[in-house]
């Protein structure tokens, strides 16, 4: 496989390593439906459930998070568990709901007022408190954009307005710490690249997307969010960002960054999770200044902390083999059962599968009504 490194345009993905590109823009399984990827995992879970005599052990891997973060977890409630000693690592946020009795403009002003009281200013990132895969994530740069976001949001659903990180580079760090242990491990690093096209002063944005080897395959993802700019001619040499949310399903480019796992970065996460007791398994989505500083455990901000259902997302690198991706997923769920087993021995009780089903139904009912992502 031929691999070439592409220099990153100014102002996009600053601090990331050069993007590695091959003649295979996406892998053949990269956008398979979840059931296709997780069928082997489900079969393994049946075996593990028989071994441990309990099917619900993954739901107590992180006992302070409802259902361990398998489904229906609140982003804010998880972040709120970080104590004062480590909160400096987080991108700060407020939570709010769309209040039906107030007009949208007033609601936006109230939300911004609460946001400003924390010493925060626009731009900000709005996202659903309950959701996954980047659904409903938008960059908010003006009060009008916030008004539009609130207007499109379900009435009783909660959302976060989070400060926009001062850094551009983004990664997903998968962290595991077994109960009773003082140190954990980073088992995966995913480098998340914001996709872009480069203008030539002649072609429109739509033409540039359709001419790009990768973007053209995901045109159904990119084009709807840029309807207003389809016919805009992009200036020669200008880089145009075609996605904002660091979501694979939303079009971001994921690359395996496991070579950047270091003792220094692991020690930094150990210190953070010392301030967040009983978190044993999940992925942190972080922004960082430069890859050379991230590996030293310095200059990064935590956007989200995802629990039991989170993936080691380096498997969505187009260079990854299907067999290797399945092995990673199966190893993750073996780990979940092992941690859940230890927590059960410590006295934690597994929740019912009916509670898991109810949470899944609730999340699904919200997600279909969220605003589109950027």
C-alpha positions as CSV (number, residue, x, y, z in Angstrom):
1,X,0.0,0.0,0.0
2,X,1.4,3.4,-1.0
3,X,1.3,5.9,1.8
4,X,2.0,9.6,1.3
5,X,1.9,12.4,3.8
6,X,-0.2,15.5,3.0
7,X,0.8,18.8,4.5
8,X,-2.0,20.5,6.4
9,X,-3.5,23.8,5.2
10,X,-2.9,26.9,7.4
11,X,-5.6,27.3,10.0
12,X,-7.0,23.8,9.8
13,X,-5.8,20.9,12.0
14,X,-3.0,23.0,13.4
15,X,-0.7,20.9,15.6
16,X,-1.6,17.6,14.0
17,X,1.0,15.3,12.3
18,X,0.8,15.4,8.5
19,X,-2.2,13.5,7.2
20,X,-1.3,10.0,5.9
21,X,-3.2,9.3,2.6
22,X,-3.3,6.1,0.6
23,X,-4.9,5.0,-2.7
24,X,-7.8,3.7,-0.6
25,X,-9.8,6.8,0.7
26,X,-12.1,4.6,2.9
27,X,-11.9,1.0,3.9
28,X,-14.6,-1.4,2.5
29,X,-16.1,-1.8,6.0
30,X,-15.6,1.7,7.4
31,X,-19.3,2.7,7.0
32,X,-21.0,-0.6,7.6
33,X,-24.0,-0.5,9.8
34,X,-23.3,-1.1,13.5
35,X,-25.0,-4.5,13.5
36,X,-22.6,-5.9,10.9
37,X,-19.5,-4.9,12.9
38,X,-20.9,-5.9,16.3
39,X,-22.4,-9.4,15.4
40,X,-19.1,-11.1,16.4
41,X,-19.0,-9.0,19.6
42,X,-22.6,-9.9,20.5
43,X,-21.8,-13.6,20.1
44,X,-18.8,-13.2,22.3
45,X,-20.9,-11.4,24.9
46,X,-23.2,-14.4,25.1
47,X,-20.2,-16.7,25.8
48,X,-18.9,-14.2,28.4
49,X,-22.3,-13.9,30.0
50,X,-22.4,-17.7,30.5
51,X,-18.8,-17.7,31.8
52,X,-19.6,-15.0,34.4
53,X,-23.2,-16.0,34.9
54,X,-24.3,-12.4,34.3
55,X,-25.1,-10.6,31.1
56,X,-25.2,-7.2,32.6
57,X,-21.6,-6.9,33.9
58,X,-20.6,-4.2,31.3
59,X,-23.3,-2.0,32.8
60,X,-21.3,-1.6,36.1
61,X,-17.8,-1.1,34.6
62,X,-18.2,2.6,35.5
63,X,-20.5,2.3,38.6
64,X,-21.0,6.1,39.0
65,X,-22.4,6.5,35.5
66,X,-25.9,5.2,34.8
67,X,-25.6,1.9,32.8
68,X,-21.8,2.6,32.8
69,X,-22.3,4.9,29.9
70,X,-23.5,2.2,27.5
71,X,-26.5,4.3,26.4
72,X,-28.5,7.3,27.5
73,X,-25.7,8.9,29.6
74,X,-25.6,12.7,30.2
75,X,-22.4,14.3,29.0
76,X,-22.7,17.1,31.6
77,X,-23.3,14.7,34.5
78,X,-20.2,12.7,33.6
79,X,-18.0,15.9,33.3
80,X,-19.5,17.1,36.6
81,X,-17.9,14.2,38.4
82,X,-14.5,15.7,37.8
83,X,-13.4,17.4,41.1
84,X,-12.0,20.9,41.4
85,X,-8.4,19.7,41.4
86,X,-8.7,18.5,37.8
87,X,-11.5,20.7,36.3
88,X,-8.8,22.9,34.6
89,X,-8.4,20.1,32.1
90,X,-12.0,20.5,30.8
91,X,-13.5,22.9,28.3
92,X,-16.0,24.7,30.5
93,X,-19.7,24.5,29.7
94,X,-23.2,25.3,30.9
95,X,-26.4,23.3,30.3
96,X,-29.8,24.6,29.3
97,X,-33.1,23.4,27.8
98,X,-35.4,25.0,25.3
99,X,-38.2,26.5,27.3
100,X,-41.5,26.4,25.4
101,X,-42.9,29.4,27.2
102,X,-40.2,31.8,26.1
103,X,-39.6,33.0,22.6
104,X,-36.4,31.8,21.0
105,X,-34.6,35.1,21.2
106,X,-35.2,35.5,24.9
107,X,-34.1,31.9,25.5
108,X,-30.9,32.6,23.6
109,X,-30.2,35.7,25.6
110,X,-30.8,33.8,28.9
111,X,-28.5,31.0,27.8
112,X,-25.8,33.5,26.7
113,X,-26.1,35.4,30.0
114,X,-25.5,32.2,32.0
115,X,-22.6,31.4,29.7
116,X,-21.0,34.8,30.1
117,X,-21.4,34.6,33.9
118,X,-18.8,31.8,33.8
119,X,-16.4,34.2,32.1
120,X,-16.9,32.6,28.7
121,X,-17.4,34.2,25.3
122,X,-18.5,33.2,21.8
123,X,-17.6,31.3,19.8
124,X,-18.9,28.2,21.5
125,X,-19.9,24.7,20.7
126,X,-23.5,23.6,21.2
127,X,-24.3,19.9,21.5
128,X,-27.0,17.7,22.9
129,X,-26.4,16.5,26.5
130,X,-27.8,13.1,25.5
131,X,-26.5,11.8,22.2
132,X,-23.7,10.2,20.3
133,X,-21.6,10.2,17.1
134,X,-21.6,14.0,16.9
135,X,-25.3,14.3,16.2
136,X,-26.5,17.9,16.8
137,X,-23.0,19.4,17.3
138,X,-22.7,22.9,15.9
139,X,-20.3,25.8,16.1
140,X,-22.0,28.9,17.5
141,X,-20.4,32.2,16.6
142,X,-23.3,34.6,16.9
143,X,-26.4,35.1,19.0
144,X,-28.5,34.5,15.9
145,X,-26.9,31.1,15.4
146,X,-27.7,30.2,19.0
147,X,-31.3,31.3,18.5
148,X,-31.6,29.1,15.4
149,X,-30.1,26.2,17.3
150,X,-32.5,26.5,20.2
151,X,-35.4,26.9,17.8
152,X,-34.5,23.6,16.1
153,X,-33.9,21.8,19.4
154,X,-36.6,19.5,21.1
155,X,-38.5,21.4,23.8
156,X,-37.5,19.3,26.8
157,X,-34.1,18.1,25.8
158,X,-31.0,19.4,27.5
159,X,-28.0,20.8,25.6
160,X,-24.5,22.0,26.4
161,X,-23.0,25.3,25.4
162,X,-19.3,24.6,25.7
163,X,-16.4,26.9,25.2
164,X,-14.6,26.4,21.9
165,X,-11.2,25.0,22.6
166,X,-8.2,27.3,22.0
167,X,-6.6,24.4,20.1
168,X,-7.4,22.9,16.7
169,X,-5.8,19.5,16.9
170,X,-8.1,16.7,18.1
171,X,-7.7,13.1,19.3
172,X,-9.7,10.3,21.0
173,X,-7.8,8.7,23.9
174,X,-9.1,5.3,25.1
175,X,-8.3,4.7,28.8
176,X,-8.7,1.6,30.9
177,X,-8.0,1.3,34.7
178,X,-9.0,-1.9,36.5
179,X,-10.6,-1.5,39.9
180,X,-8.1,-1.3,42.7
181,X,-5.2,-0.3,40.5
182,X,-3.5,3.1,40.8
183,X,-2.5,3.3,37.2
184,X,-4.3,2.8,34.0
185,X,-3.4,2.3,30.3
186,X,-4.1,4.2,27.1
187,X,-5.1,1.4,24.7
188,X,-5.9,3.6,21.7
189,X,-5.2,7.0,20.3
190,X,-7.2,8.2,17.3
191,X,-6.1,11.3,15.4
192,X,-9.2,13.2,14.2
193,X,-8.6,15.4,11.1
194,X,-11.1,18.0,10.0
195,X,-11.7,17.4,6.2
196,X,-11.1,20.2,3.8
197,X,-10.9,21.1,0.1
198,X,-8.6,23.5,-1.6
199,X,-10.0,26.1,-4.0
200,X,-8.5,26.8,-7.4
201,X,-10.4,30.1,-8.2
202,X,-12.5,28.3,-10.9
203,X,-14.5,25.5,-9.4
204,X,-17.4,25.8,-7.0
205,X,-17.5,24.2,-3.5
206,X,-19.8,21.4,-4.8
207,X,-17.4,20.7,-7.7
208,X,-14.4,20.6,-5.4
209,X,-16.1,18.1,-3.1
210,X,-17.2,15.9,-6.0
211,X,-13.7,16.0,-7.4
212,X,-12.0,14.9,-4.1
213,X,-11.2,11.2,-3.9
214,X,-12.6,10.9,-0.4
215,X,-15.1,13.7,-0.1
216,X,-16.9,12.6,-3.2
217,X,-17.6,9.2,-1.5
218,X,-19.2,11.1,1.4
219,X,-20.9,13.8,-0.6
220,X,-24.2,12.8,1.0
221,X,-22.7,13.8,4.3
222,X,-20.9,17.0,3.3
223,X,-23.2,18.6,0.7
224,X,-26.4,19.0,2.7
225,X,-24.7,21.0,5.4
226,X,-23.2,23.4,2.8
227,X,-26.3,24.1,0.6
228,X,-25.8,27.8,0.8
229,X,-22.3,27.6,-0.6
230,X,-22.7,24.9,-3.3
231,X,-22.2,27.5,-6.1
232,X,-19.5,29.5,-4.3
233,X,-16.2,29.6,-6.1
234,X,-13.4,29.0,-3.6
235,X,-10.4,31.3,-4.1
236,X,-7.2,29.8,-5.4
237,X,-5.3,28.2,-2.6
238,X,-8.0,28.8,0.0
239,X,-8.8,25.9,2.3
240,X,-12.5,25.4,3.0
241,X,-13.4,23.2,6.0
242,X,-16.2,20.9,5.1
243,X,-16.9,19.4,8.6
244,X,-16.6,20.7,12.1
245,X,-17.6,18.0,14.6
246,X,-14.9,15.4,15.3
247,X,-17.2,12.5,14.4
248,X,-16.4,9.7,12.0
249,X,-20.0,9.4,10.9
250,X,-20.0,13.1,10.4
251,X,-17.2,12.9,7.9
252,X,-14.0,13.5,10.0
253,X,-10.9,11.6,8.9
254,X,-9.7,9.2,11.6
255,X,-6.1,7.9,11.7
256,X,-4.4,5.3,14.0
257,X,-2.3,7.3,16.4
258,X,-1.2,4.4,18.7
259,X,2.4,5.2,18.1
260,X,1.9,8.3,20.2
261,X,1.0,6.5,23.4
262,X,3.6,7.4,26.0
263,X,4.2,7.0,29.7
264,X,4.0,10.8,30.2
265,X,0.5,11.0,28.6
266,X,-0.7,8.0,30.5
267,X,0.5,9.5,33.8
268,X,-1.4,12.7,32.9
269,X,-4.6,10.8,32.5
270,X,-4.0,8.8,35.6
271,X,-3.7,12.1,37.5
272,X,-7.0,13.3,35.9
273,X,-8.9,10.2,36.8
274,X,-7.6,10.3,40.3
275,X,-10.0,13.3,40.5
276,X,-12.8,11.3,39.0
277,X,-13.2,8.2,41.2
278,X,-14.5,4.9,39.9
279,X,-14.1,5.7,36.2
280,X,-12.5,2.5,34.7
281,X,-13.2,2.4,31.0
282,X,-13.9,4.8,28.2
283,X,-12.7,7.4,25.7
284,X,-11.8,11.0,26.2
285,X,-12.2,13.4,23.2
286,X,-9.5,16.1,23.6
287,X,-8.2,19.1,21.8
288,X,-4.5,19.7,22.0
289,X,-1.9,22.4,21.0
290,X,0.6,20.1,19.2
291,X,1.3,16.4,19.0
292,X,4.8,16.9,20.5
293,X,3.1,18.4,23.6
294,X,0.3,15.9,23.8
295,X,2.7,13.0,24.1
296,X,4.2,14.8,27.1
297,X,0.8,15.0,28.7
298,X,0.7,18.8,28.2
299,X,-1.5,21.5,26.7
300,X,-4.7,19.6,26.0
301,X,-8.4,20.2,26.9
302,X,-11.0,17.5,27.4
303,X,-14.2,18.0,25.4
304,X,-16.1,14.8,26.4
305,X,-15.7,11.6,28.4
306,X,-17.5,8.6,26.9
307,X,-18.3,5.4,28.8
308,X,-18.9,1.8,28.1
309,X,-20.3,2.1,24.6
310,X,-17.3,4.1,23.3
311,X,-15.0,2.7,20.7
312,X,-11.3,2.7,20.3
313,X,-11.9,4.7,17.1
314,X,-8.5,4.1,15.5
315,X,-10.2,1.1,13.9
316,X,-11.8,3.5,11.4
317,X,-8.5,4.4,9.9
318,X,-8.9,3.3,6.2
319,X,-5.7,1.3,6.5
320,X,-7.1,-1.0,9.2
321,X,-7.9,-4.6,8.3
322,X,-11.4,-5.9,9.1
323,X,-9.9,-8.7,11.2
324,X,-7.9,-6.3,13.3
325,X,-10.9,-4.0,13.9
326,X,-13.0,-7.0,15.0
327,X,-10.2,-8.1,17.4
328,X,-10.1,-4.6,19.0
329,X,-13.9,-4.5,19.5
330,X,-13.9,-8.0,21.0
331,X,-11.0,-7.2,23.3
332,X,-12.8,-4.1,24.5
333,X,-15.9,-6.2,25.5
334,X,-13.8,-8.8,27.2
335,X,-12.3,-5.9,29.2
336,X,-15.8,-4.6,30.1
337,X,-16.8,-8.0,31.5
338,X,-13.6,-8.3,33.5
339,X,-14.0,-4.9,35.1
340,X,-17.7,-5.5,35.6
341,X,-16.9,-8.8,37.3
342,X,-14.5,-7.1,39.7
343,X,-17.1,-4.4,40.5
344,X,-19.7,-7.1,41.2
345,X,-17.4,-8.8,43.6
346,X,-17.0,-5.3,45.3
347,X,-20.8,-5.2,45.9
348,X,-22.2,-3.4,42.8
349,X,-25.4,-4.8,41.4
350,X,-26.1,-5.1,37.7
351,X,-29.1,-3.2,36.4
352,X,-31.9,-4.9,34.5
353,X,-31.9,-5.2,30.7
354,X,-35.2,-3.5,30.7
355,X,-33.6,-0.3,32.0
356,X,-31.0,-0.6,29.2
357,X,-33.8,-0.9,26.7
358,X,-35.7,2.1,28.1
359,X,-32.6,4.2,28.0
360,X,-31.9,3.2,24.4
361,X,-35.5,4.0,23.4
362,X,-35.3,7.4,25.1
363,X,-32.0,8.3,23.4
364,X,-33.3,7.2,20.0
365,X,-36.4,9.3,20.4
366,X,-34.3,12.4,21.1
367,X,-31.6,11.9,18.5
368,X,-34.0,11.9,15.5
369,X,-35.2,15.4,16.5
370,X,-31.8,17.0,17.1
371,X,-30.5,19.8,14.7
372,X,-28.1,18.7,12.0
373,X,-24.4,18.7,12.8
374,X,-21.8,21.0,11.5
